[in-house]
Amino acid sequence: MARILIVDDDTVLAEMLSGQMEAARHVATSVHTLGEGLAQARTNPYDVILLDVQLPDGNGLDEVQTFKKVASDPEIIIITGQGEADGAEKAIRSGAWGYIEKPHVIRELSLQLTRSLQFRQEKRKIYKVPVALRRKNIIGSGQAISRSLDRVARAASSDVSVLVSGQTGTGKELFARAIHENSKRCDKSFVVVDCAALPETLIESTLFGHVKGAFTNAERDQDGLVKHAHGGTLFLDEVGELSLSVQKTFLRLLQEHEYRPVGASKPQYSDFRLVAATNRDLNEQVRLGEFREDLLFRLQAYSIVLPPLSERREDIKELALSFINRLCDRYGVEHKGVATDFIDILAGYDWPGNVRELYQTMEQVFTNPMLGPTCFSIHLPEKFRILQARAGFEEKKMPQAIDVSATSLPQWREYKLLCEKDYLLKLRGLAGGNITRACKVAGMSRTRLYQLLEKHDISFS
């Protein structure tokens, strides 16, 4: 017997589904709005939630993650009046178990429900109490970074090859080290290969080492990086920078884990775990003929995509405070206070250089001769204050109003989306690009506001 929550404003369908659930000896509860559904899910344990998309107070697809995060961690099955490919993709990406069109719900629901409950039962049996993840210098507790850390934990539990991708400055090497430090190989070496600086003429000697007399000035045997990584982790940093000829060398190494030092007569074996990182789109490089597809298959057995700082703004305050404390320790000064206006400006900036740029900005703050016990916005580099000042006066281009005459009334979905976007643009102008002020004006949380901004592709800086 399972506990099922039905969230659907179609009362007839909700009643019919409740009857179907009860006939299968489950306990069913039905509500008709998102707000009621969230209230029920937060106060009662449910195994499965049947969630409609178009509800009177919002879109069910936008709240899948919210439902997933309640204490009972229910499985979510989306039921929609009119299915679409984008909606199905969004449902799965959000963590839903399935996506069913209402015309087929009676026929398809039984099997989906049975399988989801079976999965839920087996998941409980294999669940292990998580240990604290070693995450040295990885700062933040927001949703985006937490998802990346979850993938680090999964990767660390096996020896699968991992490809860490993300923009420059997002901390790819930190995450690679976290995978190593949380794995069974943590007591062995973490060997970094800087692919961008690897000279083709010395590739084999650098990676594989050489024996005495292999070439001029080879006066003694020299171990290569691959041997140093034996038992540990070999980290290929910026792997997208490798030339095609060097890629071929790596492919052979990854296939066999065997290599021959320059001048040696016999091959040697290295038991290393591979982690690679890139800021490039390797699939696009494959399409352009700049990267070997077979090597990419070897590298990305498991992938971790790091979010840019613009998608984890809730972590900016924590990051800034950590960096300021680190700099205070470096310079031997007392820890400093931080004013609200200082954090507000940081949170409103897009950070194209990501976490690295934020750290460099904090370093610049410490070069300000007027810096005292408290960091104010005046201590930030001039460009930040100029952006904030201009934001309040720049003309905002608003979309033209929709003709809502009785003869040309648009679909509600189309009208609602445009109204939302128009509101967000006006809110941005009124708040002068200040996210904290915008949340107060709109009466919504930062998380919800960022969800809407992402939905409509609106930058708030």
C-alpha positions in Angstrom: 0.0 0.0 0.0 1.4 3.4 -1.0 0.3 7.0 -0.2 -0.5 8.9 -3.4 -1.1 12.7 -3.7 -3.0 13.9 -6.8 -2.5 17.6 -7.7 -4.9 18.5 -10.5 -7.6 21.2 -10.9 -9.7 18.9 -13.0 -11.9 17.7 -10.2 -13.6 14.9 -12.3 -10.2 13.5 -13.3 -8.8 13.8 -9.8 -11.8 11.9 -8.4 -11.4 9.2 -11.1 -7.7 8.8 -10.3 -8.4 8.6 -6.6 -10.8 5.8 -7.2 -8.3 4.0 -9.4 -5.6 4.3 -6.7 -7.9 3.1 -3.9 -9.0 0.2 -6.1 -5.4 -0.8 -6.2 -5.3 -0.6 -2.3 -3.4 2.6 -2.2 -4.3 5.7 -0.1 -5.1 8.7 -2.3 -5.5 12.4 -1.5 -6.4 15.0 -4.1 -6.0 18.7 -4.1 -6.5 21.3 -6.9 -3.8 24.0 -6.6 0.0 24.1 -6.4 -0.2 25.8 -3.0 -2.5 23.1 -1.6 -0.2 20.4 -3.1 3.0 21.8 -1.6 1.3 22.2 1.8 0.1 18.6 1.7 3.6 17.3 0.6 5.4 19.2 3.3 3.2 18.0 6.1 2.4 14.4 5.1 4.7 11.6 3.7 3.8 10.6 0.1 5.4 7.9 -2.0 4.2 9.3 -5.4 2.7 12.6 -6.5 0.6 12.9 -9.7 1.2 16.5 -10.7 -0.7 18.4 -13.3 1.1 21.1 -15.4 -1.4 23.9 -15.9 -2.8 24.8 -12.4 -4.6 27.9 -11.3 -1.7 29.3 -9.3 1.3 28.1 -11.4 3.0 25.6 -13.6 3.6 22.1 -12.1 6.8 21.6 -14.2 8.4 24.6 -12.5 7.9 23.1 -9.1 9.0 19.5 -9.6 12.2 20.1 -7.7 10.3 21.7 -4.8 8.1 18.6 -4.5 11.2 16.4 -4.7 12.8 18.2 -1.8 10.2 17.5 0.8 11.1 15.1 3.6 9.5 12.0 2.0 11.4 12.5 -1.3 8.4 11.3 -3.4 8.5 10.1 -7.0 6.8 12.6 -9.3 4.7 11.6 -12.3 3.6 14.5 -14.5 0.1 14.4 -16.0 -0.7 17.0 -18.7 -3.6 17.8 -20.9 -1.4 18.4 -24.0 2.0 16.8 -24.0 5.0 18.4 -25.8 8.6 17.3 -26.4 10.0 20.3 -24.5 7.7 19.6 -21.5 8.7 16.0 -21.4 12.4 16.9 -21.5 12.0 19.5 -18.7 10.1 17.0 -16.6 12.9 14.4 -16.8 15.6 17.0 -16.3 13.8 18.2 -13.2 13.8 14.7 -11.7 10.3 13.5 -12.6 9.7 9.7 -12.9 7.4 10.0 -15.9 5.3 12.2 -18.1 1.8 11.1 -19.2 -0.8 12.9 -21.4 -4.2 12.9 -19.8 -5.9 11.1 -22.7 -3.7 8.1 -21.9 -3.4 8.4 -18.2 -5.8 5.5 -17.3 -4.0 3.1 -19.7 -0.4 4.2 -18.8 -0.5 5.2 -15.2 -0.8 1.7 -13.7 2.5 0.5 -15.1 4.3 3.7 -14.3 3.0 3.7 -10.8 4.0 0.0 -10.3 7.6 0.6 -11.6 8.1 3.8 -9.6 7.0 2.1 -6.4 9.3 -0.9 -7.1 12.2 1.5 -7.7 11.3 3.4 -4.5 11.3 0.1 -2.4 14.7 -1.0 -3.9 16.2 2.4 -3.4 15.5 2.3 0.3 17.2 -1.1 0.6 20.4 0.1 -1.0 20.5 3.5 0.6 23.6 4.2 2.6 24.0 6.9 5.2 26.2 9.5 3.4 29.6 10.4 4.9 30.8 14.0 5.0 32.2 14.9 1.6 35.7 16.4 1.6 35.3 19.6 -0.3 38.4 21.7 0.5 38.0 25.2 -0.9 34.6 24.4 -2.6 32.4 27.0 -1.0 28.6 27.4 -1.3 25.4 25.6 -0.3 23.0 26.6 -3.1 21.1 24.2 -5.3 23.4 24.4 -8.3 26.6 23.7 -6.4 24.9 21.0 -4.3 23.9 19.1 -7.5 27.5 19.2 -8.7 28.7 17.9 -5.3 26.2 15.1 -5.4 27.7 14.0 -8.7 31.2 14.3 -7.1 30.1 11.9 -4.4 28.7 9.4 -7.0 31.9 9.6 -9.1 34.1 9.1 -6.0 32.5 5.8 -5.2 33.8 4.2 -8.4 36.8 4.2 -10.7 34.9 5.5 -13.7 36.5 8.1 -15.9 35.1 11.6 -15.3 34.9 14.7 -17.5 34.5 17.9 -15.5 33.4 20.8 -17.8 32.6 24.4 -17.1 33.5 27.9 -17.9 37.0 29.3 -17.0 37.1 30.1 -13.3 34.4 27.8 -12.1 36.8 25.6 -10.1 37.2 22.5 -12.3 40.5 21.4 -10.7 39.0 21.8 -7.2 36.2 19.4 -8.2 38.7 17.0 -9.7 40.7 17.0 -6.5 37.5 16.4 -4.5 36.7 13.3 -6.6 40.2 12.0 -5.8 40.1 12.9 -2.1 36.8 11.2 -1.6 37.8 8.0 -3.5 39.5 4.9 -2.3 42.7 6.3 -4.0 42.9 9.3 -1.7 46.1 8.2 -0.1 47.9 8.0 -3.5 49.1 10.7 -5.8 46.9 13.3 -7.7 49.0 14.0 -10.8 48.2 17.1 -12.9 48.9 17.1 -16.6 48.6 20.7 -18.0 47.4 19.8 -21.5 47.7 23.4 -22.7 51.4 23.5 -21.9 52.3 20.0 -22.9 55.0 20.3 -25.7 54.6 17.8 -28.5 58.3 17.3 -28.8 58.6 16.2 -25.2 55.2 14.5 -24.8 56.4 10.9 -24.5 59.3 11.8 -22.1 57.0 13.9 -19.9 54.3 11.3 -19.7 56.2 8.1 -19.9 59.7 9.0 -18.7 62.9 7.7 -20.2 65.8 5.4 -19.6 69.5 6.5 -19.2 71.0 7.2 -22.6 67.7 7.3 -24.5 68.7 10.7 -25.9 71.3 13.4 -25.5 71.6 14.6 -21.8 69.5 11.6 -20.6 72.1 10.8 -17.9 69.8 8.8 -15.7 66.4 7.0 -15.7 63.5 9.5 -15.3 60.0 8.5 -14.3 57.1 10.1 -16.2 53.8 11.5 -14.9 51.9 8.3 -15.7 54.1 6.3 -13.4 53.7 8.9 -10.6 49.9 8.4 -11.0 50.1 4.6 -10.4 47.5 3.8 -7.7 46.2 7.4 -7.8 44.5 9.8 -10.1 45.8 11.2 -13.4 44.2 14.6 -14.0 44.2 16.0 -17.6 43.6 19.7 -17.2 42.2 21.6 -20.2 42.1 18.4 -22.3 40.4 20.2 -25.2 43.8 21.9 -25.9 45.5 18.7 -27.0 46.5 18.4 -30.6 45.2 15.5 -32.7 48.6 13.7 -32.6 48.8 13.9 -28.8 45.2 12.8 -28.5 46.2 9.6 -30.3 48.9 9.0 -27.7 46.5 9.4 -24.9 43.9 7.1 -26.5 46.4 4.2 -26.6 47.3 4.9 -22.9 43.7 5.0 -21.8 42.8 1.8 -23.6 45.6 -0.4 -22.2 47.0 1.6 -19.3 50.4 0.4 -20.7 53.2 2.7 -21.8 56.8 2.4 -22.8 59.4 4.9 -21.4 61.6 6.4 -24.1 64.4 4.1 -24.9 63.0 1.2 -22.9 62.5 -2.3 -24.4 59.5 -3.4 -22.3 56.2 -1.7 -21.6 55.1 -0.8 -18.1 51.7 -0.8 -16.5 50.0 2.0 -14.5 46.9 1.6 -12.5 45.5 5.2 -12.5 42.0 6.7 -12.4 41.4 9.3 -15.1 39.7 12.7 -14.5 39.8 15.3 -17.2 38.6 18.9 -17.4 37.7 21.3 -20.2 36.2 24.7 -20.8 35.4 23.8 -24.4 32.5 22.1 -26.0 34.2 18.8 -27.0 31.2 17.6 -28.9 31.4 20.6 -31.1 35.2 20.0 -31.5 34.4 16.5 -32.6 32.0 17.8 -35.2 34.7 20.2 -36.5 37.2 17.4 -36.6 39.4 19.0 -33.9 38.9 16.2 -31.3 38.8 12.5 -31.6 35.4 11.0 -31.0 36.8 7.7 -29.6 38.9 9.7 -27.1 35.8 11.7 -26.0 33.9 8.4 -25.4 36.8 7.3 -23.1 36.9 10.6 -21.2 33.2 11.2 -20.5 32.0 7.9 -19.1 30.7 10.2 -16.3 30.2 13.9 -16.7 30.0 16.8 -14.2 29.0 20.2 -15.6 29.9 23.1 -13.2 27.5 26.0 -13.1 28.8 29.5 -13.8 28.7 31.9 -10.8 25.8 33.8 -12.5 23.7 30.7 -11.8 24.6 30.4 -8.2 24.2 33.9 -6.9 22.9 32.6 -3.6 26.5 31.6 -2.9 28.1 34.9 -3.7 27.9 36.3 -0.1 29.4 33.1 1.4 32.2 33.1 -1.2 33.0 36.8 -0.7 33.1 36.4 3.1 35.4 33.3 2.8 37.7 35.1 0.4 37.9 38.2 2.6 38.7 36.1 5.7 41.4 34.2 3.7 43.0 37.5 2.6 42.8 38.9 6.2 44.7 35.8 7.3 47.3 36.2 4.5 48.0 39.8 5.4 47.8 39.3 9.1 45.0 41.7 9.8 41.8 41.3 11.8 38.8 39.9 10.0 36.6 42.6 8.5 32.9 43.3 8.6 30.9 43.6 5.3 28.2 46.1 4.6 25.0 45.2 2.9 25.6 47.5 -0.1 28.9 45.7 -0.7 27.1 42.3 -1.1 24.2 43.8 -3.1 26.6 45.1 -5.8 28.4 41.7 -6.0 25.1 39.9 -6.3 24.0 42.1 -9.1 27.0 41.5 -11.3 27.2 38.8 -14.0 30.7 37.5 -13.2 31.9 36.4 -16.6 35.2 35.3 -14.9 33.2 33.3 -12.3 34.6 32.4 -8.9 38.2 33.2 -10.0 37.1 36.8 -10.9 35.3 37.2 -7.6 38.5 36.2 -5.7 40.5 38.6 -7.8 38.0 41.4 -7.1 38.4 40.7 -3.3 42.1 41.0 -3.8 41.6 44.4 -5.4 39.5 45.5 -2.5 42.5 44.8 -0.2 44.6 47.2 -2.3 42.2 50.1 -1.6 44.1 52.5 0.7 40.8 53.6 2.3 39.8 50.1 3.4 39.1 50.0 7.1 37.4 47.5 9.5 34.4 47.3 7.2 34.1 46.6 3.5 31.7 49.1 1.8 30.7 49.3 -1.8 33.0 52.3 -2.2 35.9 49.9 -1.7 35.0 47.9 -4.8 36.6 48.6 -8.2 35.0 51.6 -10.0 33.4 49.5 -12.7 31.0 47.8 -10.2 29.7 51.1 -8.9 29.3 52.5 -12.4 27.2 49.5 -13.5 25.0 50.0 -10.5 24.6 53.8 -11.0 23.8 53.4 -14.7 21.2 50.6 -14.1 18.8 53.0 -12.5 18.8 55.4 -15.5 19.1 53.3 -18.6 16.0 53.2 -20.7 14.3 49.8 -20.6 12.8 48.6 -23.8 9.4 47.2 -23.0 7.4 44.7 -25.2 4.4 46.1 -27.0 1.1 45.4 -25.3 -0.9 42.5 -26.6 -4.2 43.2 -28.2 -6.7 41.6 -25.9 -9.8 42.6 -27.7 -12.6 40.1 -27.8 -11.9 39.3 -31.5 -8.2 38.6 -31.1 -7.8 37.2 -27.6 -4.5 35.2 -27.4 -4.1 31.9 -25.6 -3.7 32.3 -21.8 -0.3 30.6 -21.8 1.1 33.1 -24.4 -0.4 36.0 -22.6 0.8 34.9 -19.2 4.3 34.4 -20.4 4.5 37.9 -21.9 2.9 39.5 -18.8 5.5 37.7 -16.7 8.4 39.0 -18.8 6.9 42.5 -18.9 6.6 42.5 -15.1 10.2 41.3 -14.7 11.6 43.9 -17.0 9.7 46.7 -15.1 10.9 45.2 -11.8 14.5 45.3 -13.0 14.2 48.9 -13.9 12.4 49.9 -10.7 15.0 48.0 -8.5 17.9 49.5 -10.5 19.4 46.1 -11.1 19.5 45.4 -7.3 18.3 41.8 -6.7 17.7 42.3 -3.0 15.5 45.4 -3.6 13.7 43.5 -6.4 12.8 40.7 -4.0 11.4 43.1 -1.5 9.3 45.0 -4.1 7.9 41.8 -5.7 7.5 40.0 -2.4 9.2 36.8 -3.5 12.2 34.8 -2.6 15.6 35.1 -4.4 15.2 31.5 -5.6 11.8 32.1 -7.2 13.0 35.3 -8.8 16.1 33.6 -10.3 13.8 30.8 -11.6 11.7 33.3 -13.4 14.7 35.3 -14.7 16.2 32.1 -16.1 12.8 31.1 -17.6 12.6 34.3 -19.6 16.4 34.7 -20.2 16.6 38.0 -18.5 19.8 39.3 -17.0 19.4 41.4 -13.8 22.6 43.3 -13.9 
